[in-house]
Amino acid sequence: MGYLAWLILGALAGWLASIIMGKDSHMGAIANIAVGIVGAFIGGFVFKFIGAAGVTGFNIWSLIVSVVGACILLFIANKISG
């Protein structure tokens, strides 16, 4: 995947995860992109650990994996920050 695809997928995944986790009003566009990209790595690791495919390109499956990973990241960040 190219850099533009990573940015778009990261932005979508971060935005969806922030809505799911109730953090949408606290995060801006840059934070959504960062959370989405890091979430893609976390989601890919988790899904490969359980035997499923991780991020496979610019498709719906990769978006789902990224959103799950971003939700995990936001949950951990919320627990650490209190």
N, C-alpha and C positions, 0 to 999 in steps of 0.2 A: 504494500500500500504506500502511496505517496504521502508527502507531508500534508498536502491539502486534504486528503481523505482522512488522515489522522485528526486534523483540526476539526473537520466537520463531524466526524464520528464522536470525538471527544466532547465537542460542544453539545451535541444532541444527548449523549449519554449523561453528561454532567448535569444538564438542565433537567432531564427526566428524573434522575436520581435525587436532585435537590427538591423537586416537587414531591416525590414519593416520601422523602425523609423530612419534609416540612421545613427545609432550609432555603427555599427559593428567595425569600425576601432578604436574606443575609448575604447572598452570593451574587457576584457580578459575572460578566461574561468571561473574563480571564480565569476566575476561580472555577467556573463551570467547565471550561476547556481543560484546565489542569486536573480537576477531579475526574473528568471523563477519561483522559489519557492514562492517568495512574490507575483508575478503575479498570481499564481494559487489561492492563498487566496483571492486576490482582484477580480479576475475573477469569482471565486466561489460565492463570496458575491454578485457581480453585477448580475450574471445569476440567482441566487436564488431570488434576489429582483424583477426581472422581471418575475419570475414564471417558469424559465427553470431549468434544472438539472445543478448542479455545477460539480466539479471534481468527477467522478464516478469510477475511477480506472486508470489503465494503458492502455488507449485506445485513439483513434483519437479525440473523443469528449472532453476528458480531456485536450488533447494537444491544441485544439482550444480555450477552456476556459482559459487555462493558457497563451496562446499567446495574447489573448484579454486583459487579466489582466496585463500582462507584458507591452503591448503597452500603456495602461492607466498609469501605473507606470512611464514609460519612458517619456511620455508626460508631466506628472505633474513635474517630476524631471527637465525636460528641461525648463519648465516655471519658476520654482523656481530659477534655476541657471542662467537663462537669456540667 
